[in-house]
Amino acid sequence: MLLLDVDGVINSYPGPGNGARSGVEVYRPRDEDGVEWTVWVEPEVRGWLAELADTFGIVWCTTWRNANEAISPLVGLPTDLPQILLPVRGRGEPFWFCWKTPQVRRWAAGTRVTRFAWIDDEVSDADVDALSEPWLAGRLPGKRWEWTIQHTPAIRRDDLMLVRTRPQVGMTERQVGDLLEWGRHG
């Protein structure tokens, strides 16, 4: 499985005050509330996603709750991909790992997925710890996310590959190559 974020991975922000780079495709999809957003997609992304989809089952892990309708058609992915439904951002999660991580761990336990890659602009080594270490459970008593960490099985470190992108660049050829290598030989 490959958990796929949109903003900062597929949608490469041009950065404050900068326009889109030459050759970048610019789209204006609407989110589930009908709000129009600008999405910048590098020309190579469509082909990279096709390669990744040939190797992995793709699962949306994004705040775009309508990613299948709004994003999939723009980048050539099927419009019926599974999606991890994320809570409203930043509601009491600790600062040392990505706010999506408790829900990802809950998803993995609920679907019995024990091996996956995740590409996102907010993941770090701390997320590998939060996904693979049961001991994190007692660190901050009383937090809502703690139950998830404590009551869901840990994933073996060898069965995780987390790739952090730079939001102004999005996914790169090297990152895609690393994911493909891991997916094919892991």
C-alpha positions in Angstrom: 0.0 0.0 0.0 1.0 3.6 -0.6 -0.6 6.3 1.4 -0.7 9.4 -0.8 -1.1 13.0 0.2 -2.1 15.7 -2.2 -0.9 19.2 -1.0 2.9 19.3 -1.0 3.2 16.0 -2.9 1.0 16.1 -6.0 0.2 19.8 -5.6 3.6 21.5 -5.6 3.0 24.9 -4.1 5.0 27.6 -6.0 5.9 29.4 -2.8 4.9 32.8 -1.5 4.9 35.5 -4.2 6.0 33.1 -6.9 4.1 32.0 -9.9 4.0 28.4 -11.2 7.1 27.1 -12.8 7.2 26.8 -16.6 5.4 23.7 -17.8 3.5 23.1 -14.6 -0.2 22.3 -15.2 -2.5 24.5 -13.2 -6.0 23.2 -12.2 -8.8 24.7 -10.1 -10.7 21.8 -8.5 -13.3 22.3 -5.8 -13.2 20.7 -2.4 -16.2 19.0 -0.8 -17.5 22.3 0.3 -17.4 23.7 -3.2 -14.5 26.0 -2.5 -12.2 26.4 -5.5 -8.4 25.8 -4.9 -5.4 26.1 -7.2 -3.5 22.9 -7.7 -0.1 22.9 -9.4 1.0 19.6 -11.0 4.4 19.0 -12.4 4.2 17.4 -15.9 6.0 14.2 -14.7 3.6 13.5 -11.8 0.9 11.7 -13.9 3.5 9.2 -15.2 5.0 8.7 -11.8 1.6 8.0 -10.3 0.9 5.5 -13.0 4.1 3.7 -12.1 3.4 3.8 -8.4 -0.2 2.5 -9.0 1.3 -0.5 -10.9 3.4 -1.4 -7.8 1.2 -0.3 -4.9 -2.4 -0.1 -4.0 -3.0 3.6 -3.6 -4.8 5.0 -0.6 -5.6 8.7 -0.3 -4.2 10.2 3.0 -5.2 13.9 2.5 -7.5 16.6 3.7 -9.1 16.5 0.3 -12.1 14.4 1.4 -13.3 14.4 -2.2 -9.9 13.4 -3.7 -11.4 10.8 -5.9 -13.7 13.3 -7.6 -11.4 16.4 -7.5 -7.9 15.1 -7.8 -7.9 11.6 -9.4 -9.1 12.8 -12.8 -6.4 15.5 -12.9 -3.6 13.0 -12.4 -4.9 9.9 -14.1 -5.7 7.8 -11.0 -8.9 5.7 -10.6 -11.8 7.5 -9.0 -12.6 4.8 -6.5 -9.5 4.7 -4.4 -9.8 4.0 -0.7 -9.3 7.0 1.5 -8.3 7.5 5.2 -10.8 10.0 6.5 -8.8 12.4 8.6 -10.1 14.5 11.5 -9.9 18.3 11.6 -6.3 19.2 11.7 -4.4 19.6 14.9 -6.9 18.8 17.6 -4.6 17.8 20.5 -2.0 15.7 18.7 1.5 16.0 19.9 3.9 18.3 18.1 6.6 15.8 17.5 4.8 13.7 14.9 2.5 14.4 12.0 -1.1 15.1 13.0 -2.3 12.4 10.6 -0.3 9.7 12.2 -2.8 8.5 14.9 -5.5 8.1 12.2 -3.0 6.3 9.9 -2.2 3.9 12.7 -6.0 3.4 13.4 -6.5 2.8 9.7 -3.7 0.2 9.5 -5.2 -1.7 12.5 -8.7 -1.6 11.1 -7.7 -2.8 7.7 -5.1 -5.2 9.0 -2.5 -3.6 6.7 1.0 -4.4 8.1 3.2 -3.0 5.4 2.9 0.4 3.7 4.7 3.4 2.3 3.6 6.9 3.0 4.5 10.0 1.0 3.7 13.4 2.6 5.2 16.8 3.2 4.7 16.5 6.9 6.1 13.1 7.9 9.4 12.6 9.7 11.4 9.9 11.6 9.1 10.7 14.6 6.2 9.3 12.6 8.1 6.0 12.1 8.5 5.9 15.9 4.8 6.7 16.5 3.7 4.0 14.0 6.1 1.3 15.2 6.7 1.8 18.9 4.0 0.8 21.5 5.9 2.6 24.3 4.8 6.1 23.1 1.5 5.4 24.7 2.1 6.8 28.2 4.0 9.9 27.2 1.2 12.5 27.5 -1.6 11.1 29.7 -5.1 12.1 28.9 -4.7 13.0 25.2 -7.3 11.7 22.7 -4.6 10.4 20.3 -3.0 8.4 23.1 -5.7 5.7 23.0 -5.0 5.1 19.3 -1.3 4.7 19.9 -1.9 2.5 22.9 -4.7 0.3 21.6 -3.6 -0.4 18.1 -0.8 -2.8 17.0 2.6 -1.3 16.1 3.9 -1.8 12.6 7.4 -3.3 12.2 9.9 -0.6 11.2 11.1 -2.8 8.2 7.5 -2.7 7.0 7.3 1.1 6.8 8.7 3.6 4.3 8.0 7.2 4.9 9.0 9.8 2.3 9.0 13.5 3.1 8.6 15.9 0.2 9.3 19.6 0.1 5.9 21.3 -0.5 7.3 23.8 -3.1 8.7 20.9 -5.1 6.3 18.0 -4.5 7.4 14.4 -5.2 10.6 14.0 -7.1 11.9 11.4 -9.5 14.3 10.1 -6.9 11.6 9.7 -4.3 9.4 7.8 -6.8 12.4 5.6 -7.6 13.0 4.9 -3.9 9.3 4.0 -3.4 9.3 1.7 -6.4 12.4 -0.1 -5.3 11.0 -0.6 -1.8 7.6 -1.7 -3.1 9.1 -4.2 -5.5 11.7 -5.7 -3.2 10.4 -5.2 0.3 
